């Protein structure tokens, strides 16, 4: 019953706050038809990420975990014409579907999809001296701490980092959990506590995708 009402409320806000979006609708439909797991952000969450990018005046975005390209396109549209978004996807079949979705969005010139383990891509970018204004962490939760650590190394004062899926339906409270995703999120939180030059907060979310949440970090001066 709770999931049903949360889904209805999401739909209510979408209808009242968001304009029709055939581009994202097509991406969602193509992802579903091709059997991708339904783990993409919701339309409201995509709008939230886009708004954060615009408010922070980001020009370079790193997305860790592409899936079908839904959030990549949503964020790339929020960038200026000269903006750049780099996204990663480990699964080659998923990446092929995502690339087709990106190419058909009209914003493919702003998006580079790199196929392979995310940490390999991040290490390559770090070695190249890349700096990002905005980072969205939405890949395997086991590596959440590692992703945050690398993201901070490729950030500057004012950069914003968002880590998704940190509540895990409430399981994040279980210090004895043997579930790898929960342990990964808790490792990230423990690491975050050691940071003294980063503003951070978290918010719980409910909606059509269930009960979860995001952590938000803003990099300050060292």
N, C-alpha and C positions, 0 to 999 in steps of 0.2 A: 504493500500500500504506500509506504514512504517513497519508494523508487518511482511509483506511478505519479504521485503528486509532484515530486521533484522534476520529473520529465515534463509535466504539464506547465509548471512554473517556468522552466527553461523556454518552452514553446511560447508562453505568454510574453516573456521579455523579448524574445527574438522578434515576434510579430510587432511589438511596440517600439523597440529601440533600434532594430536593424532593418536596413533596406534589403529587398530581394537581391540575392547574390548567385546568379547563374554559374559563375566561374567556380566558386567553392562547391556549389551543389553538384556540378559535373564531376569534380574531383572526388567528392564523397561517393557518388554513385559508381564511378569507375573503380574505386577502391573496393567497394562492396562486391561488385560484379566479378572482380578478379580474386575474391576470397581473402583479402587482407584482414588481419585482425582488427577489430573495431576499437583501436586505441588512440585514434587521432583526437586532438582537442575538439571541444564543442565550438559552435559558431560564436557563442558569447565569449568563450575563452580566447578564441582567435582574435576577436575584436579587442579584448583586453591587452593581448600581446602587441597588437598593432598600435594601440593607443600609447602603451609604454614606449615603444620605439619612437613615435612621433614626439612625445613629451620630452624624451631624453635627447632628441635631435640626433639619433644614431644614423650613421652612414655605412657602417660595416656590421654585419650580423653573422654570428656563428650559431648554427643549429646542430645539436648533437642528437641524431635520431630523426630520420626523414619520414619513414613509413611511406604513405602514398603521396606526400608532397602538399597536403592540405595546409599545415601550419607554415610551411616554407613560403607558399604563395601568399598566404594571408599577411605574413610579415614583410615579404619583399615588396608588396604593394604599398606599404607604409613608408618605404624608403624614398629618398629623392631619386631623380632619374639616374644620377651617377652612383647610386648606392650599390653595394655588393652583399650578397648573402651566400655563405658557404654552408652546405648541409651534408650530412654523412648518412650512409646506410650500409649495413654489413651484408644484407641478403641480396644477392644479385637479381633474383626474380622480382623482389619488391622494388629494387632500385630501377629496374626496367619499367615497371608500371609507374613509379613516381616520375621518372624522366618524361614519359609520355604525357602525364598530367601537367608537369611543369611546362613542357613545350607547347601544350595546348592552351595555357593560361594567358598568354600574351605578355608574361613577365619573365620569360626564360632568359632574357639577356642580363637579368640581375642575379640569377641564381646559378651557382655551380654545385652540382651533386657529385660528391666523391664517394666511390664504392670501396668498402673495406672496413676493417675494425676501426671504430671511432678513435681509440687511443693512438693508433698508427697515424691517422690523419692529423690529430692534434699535435703529436710529436713532430710531424713534418712541418706544420704551420708554425710551431714554436721555434723550430730550428731556422725557419725562413724569416723570423722576426715579425710575424703577423700580429697586429693589434686589432681587437674588436671592441666596438662600442656597446654591443648588446649580445648576450649569449643566452640561448634557450637549451637547457639540458633536459632531454626527453628520450633517452635511450635506456639500455639495461641498467637497472637500479643498483646492481652489484658494484658498478663502477662510479656511482654518484660522487663519492669523495674524490676519486681520481679525476673525474671530469671537472669538478669544481676547482681542484688544485690547478689543473692545466688552464682552465678558463681565467683564473686570477693571474696566472703568469702571462697571459696574452691580453690583459686589460690595462686600462689607464684610469687615473682619477676621473670619476663620473661615469665609468662603464657600469652597466646594469646586467646582472645575471639572474635568470629565473630557473629554478629547478622544479620540475613537475613531479607529481605522484609521490609526495612525501608522507602522506597520512596513512596510506595503505588500508583504508577502511577502519582505522583505529589501531591497527597492528603495530604502528610505530611505538606505542607505549610499552610493548612487550620486550623488556630487556633480555629475556631468556629465549626469544624466538630463534628458531633454527632455519627460518625461511630466508633464503639468500637476499631477496629484495629488501626485506625489512632490515636485515643486518647492514646492507649497503647504505640504506638511507640513514640509519643510526650512526654509521661510521662518518658519513658526511656531516651530520649534525655535530658530532663530537669534534670533528676537525674545524667546523665553523666557529665553535666556541673559543678556539685558540687565536682567532683573527682579531687584531686590534685596530685595523685601519679600514674596516668594512662595516657599513651600516647593514643591518639585516632584520627581516621580519618574516612572518609566515601567515598564511591564511588558509583556513579550511574551506573546502568547496563541496557543494552537493549539486546534483543535477542529473541529466539523462545518463551520465557515465558513472553515477554512484557517488560514494563518499570518498573524498581525497583532499588534496591541497597542494599549495605551491610555497616554496621558499623564495624570497626576493632579496638580492644582495646589491648594494651600491658601493662601488669602490671609492675610497677616500684617499687622501695623501698618506704615503707611508709614514 
